[in-house]
């Protein structure tokens, strides 16, 4: 992984390309508790959050990161989930989305991460008519983002001689390779 933006874009693309029922993917910044002030978004929505669980230096400005990826699945609904409700099927589609997110990420690897596994899932109180669940995953990646990025280019004023040089074979070398 070179940059965190690449990891976010990879996971967001994976969700939008594989889970048609998800209508919005964004970075998490507690939008659910500030619905009045936030930019409006359709639901169901998934918000992604990243936090380190373990960091190991593997080289100069390079770390192996065990990363926690939190997926907040939000669905604003007034549908009823209680047994016998006439709109129960619609309300329970939200729970299916939890299963689909789990199936999409658990055991997966990508260009910017490997060894994704689910750690936990739990409901989150919202204080409104929305359902919010947090699915926590863990993955491993190598973070090169602190290293200087070099861009391919041309070097001016330098020539490389590619002619073949004939060499004499030494019949009495200092060492022999069998």
BELPEVEN-V841025 format. One record per residue. N is the residue number from 0. RES is the residue in three letters. PHI is phi in radians with two decimals (* if undefined). D_LAST is the distance of its C-alpha to the last C-alpha in whole Angstrom. Layout:
# BELPEVEN-V841025
n=N res=RES phi=PHI d_last=D_LAST
n=N res=RES phi=PHI d_last=D_LAST
This chain:
# BELPEVEN-V841025
n=0 res=UNK phi=* d_last=42
n=1 res=UNK phi=-1.62 d_last=43
n=2 res=UNK phi=-2.44 d_last=47
n=3 res=UNK phi=-1.10 d_last=50
n=4 res=UNK phi=-1.07 d_last=52
n=5 res=UNK phi=-1.17 d_last=49
n=6 res=UNK phi=-1.12 d_last=49
n=7 res=UNK phi=-1.02 d_last=53
n=8 res=UNK phi=-1.12 d_last=53
n=9 res=UNK phi=-1.13 d_last=50
n=10 res=UNK phi=-1.19 d_last=52
n=11 res=UNK phi=-1.11 d_last=56
n=12 res=UNK phi=-1.14 d_last=54
n=13 res=UNK phi=-1.05 d_last=53
n=14 res=UNK phi=-1.18 d_last=57
n=15 res=UNK phi=-1.16 d_last=59
n=16 res=UNK phi=-1.42 d_last=57
n=17 res=UNK phi=-1.98 d_last=57
n=18 res=UNK phi=-2.12 d_last=60
n=19 res=UNK phi=-1.08 d_last=63
n=20 res=UNK phi=-1.26 d_last=65
n=21 res=UNK phi=-1.42 d_last=64
n=22 res=UNK phi=-1.76 d_last=66
n=23 res=UNK phi=-2.67 d_last=65
n=24 res=UNK phi=-2.27 d_last=62
n=25 res=UNK phi=-2.71 d_last=62
n=26 res=UNK phi=-1.31 d_last=60
n=27 res=UNK phi=-1.38 d_last=62
n=28 res=UNK phi=-2.55 d_last=65
n=29 res=UNK phi=1.09 d_last=67
n=30 res=UNK phi=-1.01 d_last=69
n=31 res=UNK phi=-1.11 d_last=71
n=32 res=UNK phi=-1.48 d_last=73
n=33 res=UNK phi=-2.37 d_last=74
n=34 res=UNK phi=-1.06 d_last=75
n=35 res=UNK phi=-1.15 d_last=78
n=36 res=UNK phi=-1.59 d_last=76
n=37 res=UNK phi=-1.38 d_last=73
n=38 res=UNK phi=-1.09 d_last=72
n=39 res=UNK phi=-1.10 d_last=74
n=40 res=UNK phi=-2.46 d_last=71
n=41 res=UNK phi=-1.36 d_last=71
n=42 res=UNK phi=-2.19 d_last=70
n=43 res=UNK phi=-1.20 d_last=68
n=44 res=UNK phi=-2.26 d_last=66
n=45 res=UNK phi=-2.11 d_last=62
n=46 res=UNK phi=-2.04 d_last=62
n=47 res=UNK phi=-1.88 d_last=58
n=48 res=UNK phi=-2.39 d_last=57
n=49 res=UNK phi=-2.18 d_last=54
n=50 res=UNK phi=-2.63 d_last=54
n=51 res=UNK phi=-1.39 d_last=51
n=52 res=UNK phi=-1.97 d_last=50
n=53 res=UNK phi=-2.74 d_last=47
n=54 res=UNK phi=-2.23 d_last=45
n=55 res=UNK phi=-2.22 d_last=41
n=56 res=UNK phi=-1.22 d_last=40
n=57 res=UNK phi=-2.04 d_last=36
n=58 res=UNK phi=-3.13 d_last=36
n=59 res=UNK phi=-1.18 d_last=38
n=60 res=UNK phi=1.13 d_last=41
n=61 res=UNK phi=-2.29 d_last=40
n=62 res=UNK phi=-2.32 d_last=41
n=63 res=UNK phi=-1.55 d_last=40
n=64 res=UNK phi=-2.02 d_last=44
n=65 res=UNK phi=-1.62 d_last=46
n=66 res=UNK phi=-1.96 d_last=49
n=67 res=UNK phi=-1.66 d_last=52
n=68 res=UNK phi=-1.94 d_last=53
n=69 res=UNK phi=-1.74 d_last=57
n=70 res=UNK phi=-1.90 d_last=59
n=71 res=UNK phi=-1.71 d_last=63
n=72 res=UNK phi=-1.74 d_last=64
n=73 res=UNK phi=-2.12 d_last=68
n=74 res=UNK phi=-2.44 d_last=71
n=75 res=UNK phi=-1.58 d_last=74
n=76 res=UNK phi=-2.67 d_last=77
n=77 res=UNK phi=-1.93 d_last=80
n=78 res=UNK phi=-1.21 d_last=79
n=79 res=UNK phi=-1.73 d_last=80
n=80 res=UNK phi=-1.78 d_last=77
n=81 res=UNK phi=-1.16 d_last=80
n=82 res=UNK phi=-0.99 d_last=80
n=83 res=UNK phi=1.58 d_last=82
n=84 res=UNK phi=-1.12 d_last=82
n=85 res=UNK phi=-1.18 d_last=83
n=86 res=UNK phi=-1.95 d_last=80
n=87 res=UNK phi=-1.08 d_last=78
n=88 res=UNK phi=-1.03 d_last=75
n=89 res=UNK phi=-1.10 d_last=75
n=90 res=UNK phi=-1.19 d_last=75
n=91 res=UNK phi=-1.39 d_last=72
n=92 res=UNK phi=-1.02 d_last=70
n=93 res=UNK phi=-1.05 d_last=69
n=94 res=UNK phi=-1.15 d_last=67
n=95 res=UNK phi=-1.08 d_last=65
n=96 res=UNK phi=-1.09 d_last=64
n=97 res=UNK phi=-1.07 d_last=62
n=98 res=UNK phi=-1.09 d_last=60
n=99 res=UNK phi=-1.18 d_last=59
n=100 res=UNK phi=-1.11 d_last=58
n=101 res=UNK phi=-1.04 d_last=56
n=102 res=UNK phi=-1.12 d_last=55
n=103 res=UNK phi=-1.19 d_last=53
n=104 res=UNK phi=-1.75 d_last=51
n=105 res=UNK phi=-1.11 d_last=50
n=106 res=UNK phi=1.41 d_last=47
n=107 res=UNK phi=-1.65 d_last=46
n=108 res=UNK phi=-2.43 d_last=44
n=109 res=UNK phi=-2.55 d_last=44
n=110 res=UNK phi=-1.24 d_last=43
n=111 res=UNK phi=-2.04 d_last=44
n=112 res=UNK phi=-2.74 d_last=44
n=113 res=UNK phi=-2.56 d_last=42
n=114 res=UNK phi=0.99 d_last=43
n=115 res=UNK phi=-1.24 d_last=47
n=116 res=UNK phi=-2.55 d_last=49
n=117 res=UNK phi=-1.38 d_last=53
n=118 res=UNK phi=-1.76 d_last=54
n=119 res=UNK phi=-2.92 d_last=58
n=120 res=UNK phi=-2.59 d_last=61
n=121 res=UNK phi=-2.80 d_last=64
n=122 res=UNK phi=-1.31 d_last=68
n=123 res=UNK phi=-2.17 d_last=69
n=124 res=UNK phi=-1.18 d_last=72
n=125 res=UNK phi=-1.95 d_last=74
n=126 res=UNK phi=1.33 d_last=77
n=127 res=UNK phi=-2.39 d_last=78
n=128 res=UNK phi=-1.39 d_last=78
n=129 res=UNK phi=-1.59 d_last=74
n=130 res=UNK phi=-1.80 d_last=72
n=131 res=UNK phi=-2.28 d_last=69
n=132 res=UNK phi=-2.15 d_last=65
n=133 res=UNK phi=-1.93 d_last=62
n=134 res=UNK phi=-1.85 d_last=59
n=135 res=UNK phi=-1.88 d_last=56
n=136 res=UNK phi=-2.12 d_last=53
n=137 res=UNK phi=-2.24 d_last=49
n=138 res=UNK phi=-2.50 d_last=46
n=139 res=UNK phi=-2.07 d_last=43
n=140 res=UNK phi=-2.60 d_last=42
n=141 res=UNK phi=-1.92 d_last=40
n=142 res=UNK phi=-1.75 d_last=43
n=143 res=UNK phi=-1.79 d_last=41
n=144 res=UNK phi=-1.13 d_last=45
n=145 res=UNK phi=-1.47 d_last=45
n=146 res=UNK phi=-1.34 d_last=42
n=147 res=UNK phi=-1.19 d_last=43
n=148 res=UNK phi=-1.61 d_last=43
n=149 res=UNK phi=-1.79 d_last=42
n=150 res=UNK phi=-1.91 d_last=43
n=151 res=UNK phi=-1.05 d_last=41
n=152 res=UNK phi=-2.83 d_last=43
n=153 res=UNK phi=-1.98 d_last=42
n=154 res=UNK phi=-1.70 d_last=42
n=155 res=UNK phi=-1.64 d_last=44
n=156 res=UNK phi=1.43 d_last=43
n=157 res=UNK phi=-2.15 d_last=40
n=158 res=UNK phi=-2.07 d_last=38
n=159 res=UNK phi=-1.97 d_last=34
n=160 res=UNK phi=-1.52 d_last=33
n=161 res=UNK phi=-1.90 d_last=31
n=162 res=UNK phi=-1.27 d_last=30
n=163 res=UNK phi=-1.44 d_last=27
n=164 res=UNK phi=-1.87 d_last=26
n=165 res=UNK phi=-1.42 d_last=24
n=166 res=UNK phi=-2.16 d_last=21
n=167 res=UNK phi=-1.45 d_last=20
n=168 res=UNK phi=-1.55 d_last=17
n=169 res=UNK phi=-1.48 d_last=16
n=170 res=UNK phi=-1.33 d_last=15
n=171 res=UNK phi=-2.18 d_last=15
n=172 res=UNK phi=-1.21 d_last=13
n=173 res=UNK phi=-1.19 d_last=13
n=174 res=UNK phi=-2.49 d_last=10
n=175 res=UNK phi=-2.18 d_last=6
n=176 res=UNK phi=-1.81 d_last=4
n=177 res=UNK phi=-1.20 d_last=0
